[in-house]
């Protein structure tokens, strides 16, 4: 076994000398363990500020990436919290016992790839909402009548959540609706599946999706045994002629889209194009599911949703997963006029509803006075990462918006998407190639999606962008013409 090495670190005004052993573990894990021990022993008190990544790296004698990964690991565990422009602090969360140190909870950190920047899926930064959730669970646990914890959920038990969601929606964006038109689901994906189960008919249903789109649309279609056809886009959105042709030739029943933010391209369908698409859907009786999960809460919309343009055929789906937390599994669907009872019936048959412990917690969190500031801070943190990426990668073709938690990077000549992702992984950065968002026989696109991982320290994200820039500046091959 290697001999223990003692590093001297200065945290705030206190000299702290943790024992950092790298025997059998990575340097960042050893550093994280030393910080854990300092927290449990009381040497690092709740609220104490840790040094900036580069300062601590210099003092300990490791790379900034090592410190950033150690901080990120401890943020995942809830032992540290980070705020844009404020630094990294010891959280107020109590750890319980020594067992928690030896067996920490690790999120999305595969054991065979511990040193990588995970930018595969957007993750919300913790700007205080985790504490709101903890406080909410404690408050609700004191107020729950025993009967609340023993009975199935109903339309009455989730009313508070539906009212809270209704209050967040700008009426003109989805047209007139009542709280009875809203149905709760176990997340946005669950809402999408329930809508499909409500409207699809026949033995071989067909749905249309955008040529590059969220893979969950295709997964939902697969669950409902539906075939999928792609719709090509131009700069305004889906091609109107292609949409009508798909309806005529393929008998499309439903069109999935995200009119405000196409995942992965960050493009929006222009208001004028939405009107054209809605007119075609109305003519042929095609339902449109408009997924509004990607633009951060409290952000002004670009245009009306398809529900506003198609009162009897437009469905609106959303969830708090990209703004507050993905762990609170709740989503919402607003049914078109006349379809509310059918969707309620599907939800009942689907799962008997969403647990009151979840719906009441959602309603409680949305009513807290601290929430607007927390949402503002989430948006600021996402914007900080987006701006850093644009500054570093800005010489290349990027689609981005500071209130969308991912970027779309079109690769320069010399890089194919899969080869670039492989090279990025070798450099410690995990991102998704364009083919993950296309149908299997879809058009080849040389681009990648870079997600914002708010659980990573900002410095670590900047380092990851630097690694991607180094790859972009040195193409591996010349693409065949």
N, C-alpha and C positions, 0 to 999 in steps of 0.2 A: 504494500500500500504506500502511496506517495505521502511524503511528510506534509503535515498541515502547514499552511502558510498564512501568516497573520497580516492582513492589510489594514492600514490606518485610514479611516474615512472620517471626514468632518461633516456632520449633519447639523445644520443651523449653527448654533453656538456651542454645541456639545461635541466633545471628542469621543467617538465611539469606535472601538476596536473589535470588530467581529472576526471570528475564526472562519475563514473561507477555505473549505477543502474541495479540491477538484477531483478527488479520487473517485473514479467510476461515474462521473457525471460531467456535463458540459459546464463551461465557466458561467454561463448565464444562470444555470440552475443552482450552482454553488452560491452565486451572489444573491439570488432570490431567497435561498435557504437562510443565508446570514441575515437578510433583512427581516424575514419571518421571525427568527429567533430574537432579534432586537425588539420587534413589536410585542411578542409574547412576554419577554422579560421586563418590559416597561422602559427599556432604554430609549425606545422610539415611541413617544406618546401620541395619542390620537390628535390629529390636526397638525402634527409637526411636518414641516416642509423638508423634502429631500433635495439634494443638490441637482442642478440641471444635468442632463445626460452626459454632456461632454466634460463637465467639471468632475463628475464622479468617475468617469472613465479614466481621466488623467490621474486622479488620486489613487485609484485601485490598480491601475496598470493594465486595463483591458481596452477593447475597442468600444466606441460609442454604441455600436450595434448590440454588443453584449449587454450593456447597461439597459438599453432600450427594450431588449427582449425580457430582461429580468423584471423591469417595471411593468411591461405589458402582462406578463404572467401574473404578477401580484394584483394588477388592476382587474384581471379576469376573476381572480379569487375574491375580490372585494376587500383586500387588505390595503390597497392604495387607491386613491382617486386622483384624476388629472383634470385640470381646467386650462383652456386655451389662454395663454398669456399670464397664468398664475403659477404654474408649476405642478409638481406632483407631491401629494400629501398623504400621510397615514390616515386611513379612514377611521371612523368611529365605531366600525363593526367589531364586535367582540368575537374572538376566535374560539373560545370554549375550552379546548384541551390540547395537550401535546399531540394527541392523535391527529388533530386537524393539520398540524405542521407536517407530520410524516405522510399524510395522505390528503394533500390539497385537492380541491376540485379544479379541474383543468378543462377549459372550454375550447373546442375546435382546435386542438393542438395535437395532431397525430404523433404517436410515439416515435414513428420512423422519420418524422420531419419536424423536429422541435425548433429549429433555428430559422424558420421561414416566415416571411411576411404574408399573412393570409388575406389576400385581396380578392377572394373568389365571390363572396357575397357581402352586401352592405351590413354593417353592424352599428347599432346606435351607440354613441358615446354616452357614458353615464355622467350627466351633469346635475344629478340629484334625484332623478326619478326612481332609482333603486331604493333610496331612503323613503320616498313617498309611498312606494309599494309596501315596504316593511311597516311603515307607520299605519298604512291603510289596513293591512292584514291584522295588525294588533287591535286597531280600533273596531274593525268589523267582528273580530273574534269575541270581543266583549259584548257586542250588541246582538249577535245572532241568537235568536230563539232556538232551542233544541230542535224544534220542528223544521226550521230552515235547513238544518244539516242532515235531515233524514228523508226529505221528500224530493220527487222529481221536479225539475224546473218547469215553468209554465210561461205563458205570455204575460202573466202578471208579475212573475218574479224577475223577468228581464226588462220590465218597463223602464226602470231607472236608467239602465244602460242605453236603451233606445232613445230616451229623452235627452240624455247627455250627448249622444251622437247627433241627434237632430239639431241641437243647439250649435254644433260646430259647422254645419253645412250652410253655405251661402245659398239661399233659396233659388235665386235666378240661375245658378249653375246647374241645377237638376230639375227645375220647374216645380210646380206645386206638388207637395206630398205631405202626408200625415204620418204620425208615429206608427200608425197601423200598417203603413207600406214598408216599414223597416223590419227586417228579419235578422236576428243574430246568428252567427256561425262560429265555428272553431277556427277563426282566422280567415283571411281573404281567400286563400286557396279553397277552403271548405265552402265558402260562399259561392265561388265559381262553380264547383261541382254541383251544389244544390240547384243553382240556376239551370244548369244543363239538364239535370234530372227532371226539372219542372217542364222544360219546353221541348226537348228533343222527342221525336216520334218516328215510328217506322222501324224497319229491321236494319237499314243501313244509313243512319243519319250522317250528315256531312257538315263540318264546320269550317269556316275560313279563319285564318290567322295572318298577321303581318309576316312578310317574308323573313324578317328577323324579329323575333319576339320572345317573350318570357316562356321558358320551357314548361312552366306549370300549366299553360294553356293546352299544350299538347298532351301532357300527362292527364289532365282532366278529361280530354277527349278520349284518351285510351281507356280510362276507367269506365266511360260511358259507351264504349265500343263504337265510337264515331270515327269516320275518316276525316283527314285534315288536308286542306288545300291552302297554298300560300298566296298572299296578295303582294305584288311588287309595289314599291313606293317611289315617288319622286320627292322633290324638296317640300311639297305641300302636304304629303301624306299618301295614303293608299290610292292607287289609280282607279278612277271611277269606272272606266271601261273594263278593267280586269275584274272588278267586283261584280259588275253586271254579268259578265261572261261566266264567271264561276257559279253564279246563281242559276243561270240558264242551263249550263252544261253539266254541272255537278249537283244541282238541287241543294245548294247550301241552305241550311236552316238557321244557323247562328254565325255571327261574326264576332270574334274576340279581338279586342284592341285596348290600347291605353292611349286615349286621345291627347292627354296632357303631357305624358312622358313615355315615349316608346323605350321599353327595356329590351335591348341594350343601347340603342343608338342615341338616346337622350333627345331625339327629335319629337316635335309635337305636330299633330295634325292641325293645319291652319283652320280658323273658324269657317272660312269659305268652303274648304274641302269637306268639312264635317257636314255642312248643309247639303252638299251634293251627294255624299254617301248616304245620309239620312233619307234623302228623297228616293234613292234607289231601293233602300231597305223597305221604306214605306210602300213602294209600288209592288214589291214582291212578297211582302209579309215576312221579312227576315228580321230576327231578333239581333240586337247588338248589345254585347256585354262590355261596358266601359270600366276598365280597372283603373282606379285612381289611388293606388297604394304608394306610388313612388315619389310624388312631389311632397315635400315636407309640409306638415300641418301649418296653418296660418299663412300660407303663401297664396298670393293672388293668382287666379286661374287665367289661362290664355284665352279660353273661350268656353261656351256652354258644353256640358256633357251630352252624350247621345240620348240620355234620358230626357233632357230638356227638349231635344229636337224630335224625339220619337216617343210621345206620351204613352202609346200603347205597346211599344216594342223595345224601348230602351231600358237597360238595367244598369244600375250604378253600384259598384263594389269598392269598398275601402276597408282599411284596418290601421291600427296604430303601430304596426310592426316596424316601420321605417322612421318613425318620429319619437316614440316613447320606448317601446321594448317589444322584441319579438317573442319574449317568454310569456307574455300575457296573451294567451291564445283566444283572441276574440276578433271577429270581423263582422262586417255589416253589408247587407244587400238592400237596396231600395228598389222595390218591384215597380214595373210600369203600371199605369192605371188599369185596374181590374185584375191584376195578377197577384196581389197580395195574399189572398186566401190560399191560392195554389202553392205559393212558395212556403207559407206557414205549414201547410200540410206536408210538403217535402221535408222541411226541417224537423217536423215531429217524427216522421217515419225514419229520417236519417239518423237521429241521435237522441231524440226526446228533448232536445234543446241544450243550451249552454248552462253549465252549473251556476247557481246563484252566487257562489263564492267568487267566480270570475266576473260575472256581470255587475255585482255590487261593488267589487274592487275597482273595476273600470269607472263606474259612475263616481265613486269616491275620489279617485285620482283626478278626474276631470273637473271636479268641484273645488279642488284645493287652490288657494290663492297663489301658491308658489309656482303653479304649473306654467303660466305664460312666460315667466322669466326662464324657467328650465327649457322650454321649447326654443326660446330665443337663443339660449346658450348652445343648445344642440345644433341649431342652424349655423351659429357662428363657428363652431368647431368643424362642421362639415365644410363650410365655406373656406375655412383656413386650409384644410387639406386640399380642397379643389384648387384654390389659388396657388398653392405650392406646386401641385402637379402641373398646372398650366405654365407656371414660371420655368419649370425644369424641362417640360416636354413641349413647350409652346412652339418650338421650331417645326413641329410635325402637325399633321392634321388631327385636331381634337374636336370632339363634340362634347360640350359640358354646360352645366348650369350650376350656380353656387347653391341652389336649393334642391339639387338632385344628388343622391349619394353614390354616384358612379360616373365614370367618364368612358367615352368611346374613342379609341385610338386607331386610326387607319394607318396601317404599316407602310413604310416606304419601300420602294422597289429593292428587292434583295432579301426580303423577309416574307415567309409564309406564316400564317397564324399559328399553326401547330408547332412549327419549328421555333417560332419566337417564344411561345409559352414554355416549351421545353428548355430553351436557353435561360429564360427568366427563372424557372424553377431551380436550375443549376446555380443561379445567382442568389437564390434564397427568396424569390418573389413568386407567389402563386396567383395567376390571373386566368381568365377564361377566354378561349378562342371564339371567333365568330361562329364556328360550326356548332357550338353548344346551343345557339339560339336559332338554328335553321333546321328545316326538315332534312331528313337523311339524303334525299336526292336534290336538295336545294342548290342554288347558285353558290359557287365558292367565293368567299369574301376574305380578303387579307386584312383583318382587323381584330382587336381584342377589347374586352371590357375590363376596366380597372375599378374595383369596388372600393368604397371608403370604409375602412375598418376603424370605427371609433374607439374600439378597445385597445388599439395600438397607440402608443405615445406619438405625438406629432413628429418628433425627431426621427422616430423609426420609419414613419411613412415617408418623410423626406429622403431618408437614406435609400428606401426602396425605389423611389422615383429616380434617384441618381443611378441606381443599378440598371433600371430600364433605359434611361437615356444613354448609358454607355453601350448597351446592346444596339439601340437604334442607330447610333453613330458608326457602328461597325457591322453592316449587313453580312450575314453568313453566306449568302449566295445571290446570284443574279437570277431573277425569275424568268422562266421561258416566255417568250412573246407569242 
